[in-house]
Amino acid sequence: MAELPPGYREVPEEERKKAQVFFTYGRSVAATGNYDYAIERYLAGLQHDPDAVPAHQELREISLKRKANKGKGLGMLEAMKLKKRSKDDKENLLNAEKLLAYEPGNSDYMLTMAQSAANLGYYDTVLWAAPLVAQAEADSGQRPNILSTEEREEIRKLRREVHELRRANEILKRASAFFAAELDRPQK
């Protein structure tokens, strides 16, 4: 078995099982469209297993659906309370996760989450969150050396168009070769 990096923290199996109960319930609640309560259930589960990357991913998807459905942000007082840093990295991680759930594009919350996870030794979460931070910063123009989501989509679109044009060009070449052969054939 590979050696774990220094500082890596393993979540006890009993805590993982407790967390799974919350994640399962959150998943079923999210399926009904009650995104706010689903978020609360996922956050309760993450208190038991803060390194559950699939739960972080599902919570992110729920947050994005909630935003697409015009979900309101947190109240100002609650948001201010959650933004206040404490000495407890686990609390900072969970607060940043909640803030991010209600404002999924905020790279500062993503960064706080990744930093807190690193401080706690939850490296799987760091490996999941770090690319999100980089992409959010690229999308906001803070990282010009990384393609934004919009630029990536434009490149995908252009690649599809090039593929379609090459196919059409190949069809036209074959058709012109066929008709040229037909014209060269002796008439009866």
C-alpha positions as CSV (number, residue, x, y, z in Angstrom):
1,M,0.0,0.0,0.0
2,A,1.2,3.5,-0.8
3,E,2.5,5.6,2.0
4,L,0.2,8.5,3.0
5,P,1.5,12.1,2.8
6,P,2.6,13.7,6.1
7,G,-0.3,15.3,7.9
8,Y,-3.0,13.3,6.0
9,R,-6.0,12.8,8.2
10,E,-8.1,9.7,7.8
11,V,-11.8,10.0,8.7
12,P,-12.9,7.1,11.0
13,E,-15.2,4.6,9.3
14,E,-18.0,5.2,11.9
15,E,-18.0,8.9,11.0
16,R,-18.1,8.1,7.3
17,K,-21.2,5.9,7.9
18,K,-22.9,8.7,9.9
19,A,-22.2,11.1,7.1
20,Q,-23.6,8.7,4.5
21,V,-27.0,8.8,6.2
22,F,-27.1,12.6,5.7
23,F,-25.8,12.5,2.2
24,T,-28.4,9.9,1.2
25,Y,-31.2,11.9,2.7
26,G,-29.8,15.1,1.1
27,R,-29.8,13.4,-2.3
28,S,-33.4,12.4,-2.0
29,V,-34.5,15.8,-0.8
30,A,-32.6,17.5,-3.7
31,A,-34.5,15.2,-6.1
32,T,-37.7,16.9,-5.0
33,G,-36.3,20.4,-5.7
34,N,-35.9,21.4,-2.0
35,Y,-32.3,22.5,-2.5
36,D,-32.0,24.6,0.6
37,Y,-32.8,21.6,2.9
38,A,-30.6,19.3,0.8
39,I,-27.7,21.7,1.3
40,E,-28.3,21.6,5.1
41,R,-28.3,17.8,5.0
42,Y,-25.0,17.7,3.1
43,L,-23.4,20.2,5.4
44,A,-24.5,18.1,8.4
45,G,-22.9,15.1,6.8
46,L,-19.7,17.0,6.0
47,Q,-19.4,17.7,9.7
48,H,-18.9,14.0,10.2
49,D,-16.8,13.4,7.0
50,P,-15.2,16.6,5.7
51,D,-13.1,14.7,3.2
52,A,-16.0,13.1,1.4
53,V,-15.2,14.4,-2.1
54,P,-18.3,12.8,-3.8
55,A,-20.5,14.7,-1.2
56,H,-18.6,17.9,-2.0
57,Q,-19.3,17.3,-5.7
58,E,-22.9,16.5,-5.2
59,L,-23.4,19.6,-3.0
60,R,-21.8,21.7,-5.7
61,E,-24.2,20.4,-8.3
62,I,-27.1,21.1,-6.0
63,S,-25.8,24.6,-5.4
64,L,-25.6,25.2,-9.1
65,K,-29.1,23.9,-9.7
66,R,-30.4,26.1,-6.8
67,K,-28.7,29.1,-8.4
68,A,-30.2,28.3,-11.8
69,N,-33.6,28.1,-10.2
70,K,-33.1,31.7,-8.8
71,G,-32.5,30.6,-5.2
72,K,-31.9,33.5,-2.9
73,G,-28.5,34.1,-1.2
74,L,-27.9,33.9,2.5
75,G,-29.1,36.7,4.7
76,M,-26.6,39.4,5.3
77,L,-26.2,38.7,9.0
78,E,-25.8,35.0,8.5
79,A,-23.3,35.5,5.7
80,M,-21.3,37.9,7.9
81,K,-21.2,35.4,10.7
82,L,-20.0,32.7,8.4
83,K,-17.3,34.8,6.8
84,K,-15.7,35.6,10.2
85,R,-12.6,33.4,10.5
86,S,-12.1,31.3,13.6
87,K,-9.1,29.3,14.9
88,D,-11.0,26.1,14.1
89,D,-10.1,25.0,10.5
90,K,-13.0,22.6,10.4
91,E,-15.5,25.3,11.2
92,N,-13.8,27.5,8.6
93,L,-14.1,24.7,6.0
94,L,-17.8,24.1,6.7
95,N,-18.6,27.8,6.8
96,A,-16.9,28.3,3.5
97,E,-18.7,25.3,2.1
98,K,-22.1,26.8,3.2
99,L,-21.2,30.2,1.8
100,L,-20.2,28.5,-1.5
101,A,-23.4,26.6,-1.6
102,Y,-25.3,29.9,-1.7
103,E,-22.8,31.7,-4.0
104,P,-21.2,28.9,-6.1
105,G,-19.1,31.2,-8.2
106,N,-17.2,32.8,-5.4
107,S,-13.5,31.9,-5.7
108,D,-12.7,33.4,-2.2
109,Y,-15.0,30.8,-0.6
110,M,-13.4,28.1,-2.7
111,L,-10.0,29.1,-1.7
112,T,-10.9,29.3,2.0
113,M,-12.4,25.8,1.7
114,A,-9.2,24.4,0.1
115,Q,-6.9,26.1,2.6
116,S,-8.9,24.9,5.6
117,A,-9.0,21.4,4.1
118,A,-5.2,21.5,3.6
119,N,-4.6,22.7,7.2
120,L,-6.8,19.8,8.4
121,G,-5.0,17.2,6.3
122,Y,-8.0,16.4,4.1
123,Y,-5.9,16.3,0.9
124,D,-8.6,14.6,-1.2
125,T,-10.8,17.6,-0.7
126,V,-7.9,19.9,-1.5
127,L,-7.2,18.0,-4.8
128,W,-10.9,18.4,-5.7
129,A,-11.2,22.1,-4.7
130,A,-7.9,23.5,-6.1
131,P,-9.0,23.1,-9.8
132,L,-12.3,24.8,-9.0
133,V,-10.4,27.7,-7.5
134,A,-8.2,28.0,-10.6
135,Q,-11.1,27.8,-13.0
136,A,-13.2,30.4,-11.0
137,E,-10.2,32.7,-11.0
138,A,-9.8,32.2,-14.7
139,D,-13.4,32.9,-15.4
140,S,-13.2,36.2,-13.3
141,G,-10.1,37.3,-15.2
142,Q,-7.7,36.9,-12.3
143,R,-5.7,34.2,-14.1
144,P,-5.2,35.2,-17.7
145,N,-2.9,32.2,-18.3
146,I,-5.8,29.7,-17.8
147,L,-8.7,29.5,-20.3
148,S,-12.0,30.6,-19.0
149,T,-15.0,28.4,-19.2
150,E,-16.4,30.6,-21.9
151,E,-13.1,30.3,-23.9
152,R,-13.1,26.5,-23.4
153,E,-16.7,26.3,-24.7
154,E,-15.8,28.4,-27.7
155,I,-12.8,26.1,-28.5
156,R,-15.2,23.0,-28.3
157,K,-17.6,24.7,-30.6
158,L,-14.9,25.6,-33.1
159,R,-13.5,22.1,-33.0
160,R,-17.0,20.7,-33.8
161,E,-17.4,23.1,-36.7
162,V,-13.9,22.2,-38.1
163,H,-14.9,18.5,-37.8
164,E,-18.2,19.1,-39.7
165,L,-16.5,21.2,-42.3
166,R,-13.9,18.5,-42.9
167,R,-16.6,15.9,-43.3
168,A,-18.5,18.1,-45.7
169,N,-15.3,18.8,-47.7
170,E,-14.6,15.0,-47.9
171,I,-18.2,14.4,-49.2
172,L,-17.8,17.2,-51.8
173,K,-14.4,15.7,-53.0
174,R,-16.0,12.3,-53.4
175,A,-19.0,13.7,-55.2
176,S,-16.9,15.8,-57.6
177,A,-14.7,12.7,-58.3
178,F,-17.9,10.7,-59.0
179,F,-19.3,13.3,-61.4
180,A,-16.0,13.8,-63.1
181,A,-15.8,10.0,-63.8
182,E,-19.4,10.1,-65.1
183,L,-18.5,12.9,-67.5
184,D,-15.4,11.1,-68.8
185,R,-17.4,8.0,-69.5
186,P,-18.3,7.5,-73.2
187,Q,-21.9,8.3,-74.1
188,K,-24.1,5.6,-75.7
